[in-house]
Amino acid sequence: HNTLTGTLPKDLASFSSLLMLILSHNKFQGPLPEKLPPLLEILDVGNNSFSGPIPSHFRNLPSLQELHLSHNNFNGNLPEQLPTFLEIFDVKNNSISGEVPISFLNNSETIYLIDLSFNRIYGSIEPLKRYDKRENLDLVRIDCESFGGFGADFHNLNRTEKIVKKENITNGTMDFLKCSRKPISNVCDEIGT
């Protein structure tokens, strides 16, 4: 919670022993560097003004456990794959678009929280559905209307928090109110928040 500004240095990877980089709640902007410290375990750049696509090199960081990119201006598509030992992937409130890649979670062995909400992601929930029943996956947060409406596949997700946006009320499909807000619960979503 500072007012640091500017862009991140391109030679950030030269800090080879850096394990955590927490720069959240500042005023940084521009793209993330193409290379990051190789031993990085936690990257938190949430609540800034970073932009550009999510760098594909994240999957080459073998120690990365938490990736917090929320509340920025990232755009483009989701990465094809997440790092193997990633536990948290939070990209809520950006401008990410496109479909969830079929290989998105293929190598993810330890992930327990995925937040894709409030972006422009659409299409099939199949890549997420395959992992919904895994013991370590606690919460997946997505927007109901982004993934083909409110079909049976969507409602059958066990550990998925479904966000319902207020404008969906006018579509005449009131059954969407059964969307679960908390994992493994049957609480109606708060409309208009």
N, C-alpha and C positions, 0 to 999 in steps of 0.2 A: 504494500500500500504506500507507494511513493509517487513521485511525478517525474520519474526518469523518462527521457525522450530519446529519439534517434533510432538507429538501426543496429542490429547485432553485428559484431565484426565478422568478416568472412573467415578469419583464421581461428575461429572458436575451437576447432578441432585440435589445435596445438596445445590446449589445456588437457593433456592426455590422461591425467589422473582425476579429473573432475567427475564426481559421481552424481551430484544434484545441481540443477540449474533452475532456480525458482525466481521468476521475474514477473509474476502475476500482479495485476492491479497497478499498471504503470501506463505510459503513453508511447510505448515502442511501436514502430511501424515498419512497413516494408516486408520483404520475404524473409523466411528463416534461412540461415546459411545452408549451403549445399552439403557441408560436412559438419558433424557435431563430434564432441569428444567421444572416443570409442568405448569408454567404460561407463558412459552415462546411464544411470538407473532411473532418475526422475527428471522429467522436463515439464515445467509448469510455466506457460506463457499466457495463461488465461487472462481475460479482461485487459486487453491491449488493443492495438489497431494493426496487428500483423495482417498481411495480405498475401495473395498468390496461392499456388497449389500446395497441398500437403506434400512435403518432400518424400520421394519414394525410398530414400536411403534409410529411413527409420527402421525398415525391416532388417537392415544390416548391422543394427546395434544389438549385439547379443545379450547385453545386460539390462536393456531398457524394460522397466516394469510399469511405469506410469507415464502417460502422455496426456497432458491437459492443454488443449488448444481452444477451449470454449471462449465465447464472447469476443471474437475477433472478426476479421474480414476474409478468412481463407475461402478460396473458391476452387473450382475444378472438381475432380472426382475423388472418391475414397481411394486409398491405396489398394493395390491388388491383394496384398497380404499384410497381416500385422506381424510384428516381431514374435518370436516363439514364446518368450517368457513375459510378455506384456500382461499386466493384470488390470489396468484401467486405460480405457480409450475414450476420452471425453472431447467431442467436437461440437457440442450444442451451440446454437446461436452463431452460425457462420453463414456462408453462402455456398456451401458444398452442394453439388448437384449430381445427377446421374443415378445409376442403379448400384446396389450393393454387389460388388464382384462375387461371383460364385466361389472364388478361392479366398475370400476375405478372411475367414477364420481357419483355413486349412492347417496352418502350423501353430495355431494358438493353443497352448497346453494349459495355461494358468489364468486366462482372462476371467474376471468375475464381474466387471462393469463395463458396459458399452452405452454411450449416450450419443445418439445421432439426431436428437430432436431439434426442431426449429432450424432446419436446413431445407434444401430443395431436393432431397433424396426421394426416389420413387421406385416403383417396380415391384418385383417379387420379394417376398420375405423368406424365400427358400434358404438362402445362405445363413440366415439367422435362426430359422426354424430347426435346422439340423443340430444346433448346439443348445437349444432351449432347455433340454432335460439334463444337461450335464450338471453334476453335483456342485462344481465350483462356480458355476455361472449364477450370480445372484440377481443381476438386474440388467435388462436391456431396455433402453428408453428410445422409443420411436414415435413418429406422428401417425395416427390412424389413417388419415386420408392419403398419405403419401404412398402407402403400400396396397393399392388396389381396393380401397374401401374397407368394409367391415365384414368380410366373408368369414366362413367357419375357420379357415386356416389361421386367421388373425386372432380370433377369440380363443382358439385352442392353445395359444402360446401360454405356458405356465408361468414363466419368470419374467415376463415382459411388461413393463409399464407403458401403457398406451396413452399418449397425449391426444386429447380431443380438442380441436380448436372451435371456438364459438361459432364461426361461420358455417359449420357443418349442420347446425340446427335447422337452417333454412333449406337444406337438401331433402328434408322429409324423412330421413332415416333415424328415427328415434331410438332404435335398438342399440345404437352405438353407445348409449349411456351406460351400457354394461361393461364398458372398457374398464379394466382394472388399473388403479393408480399405484398400488403398492404390490410388490412381488407376492405371489401366492395369497392374494386376498381378493375380495369381491366388492371393493369400495368403488362407488361411482366417481368418475372424474369431476373435478370442480370446473364447471363451465365459466368461461370469462376471466380466468386468472392468467 
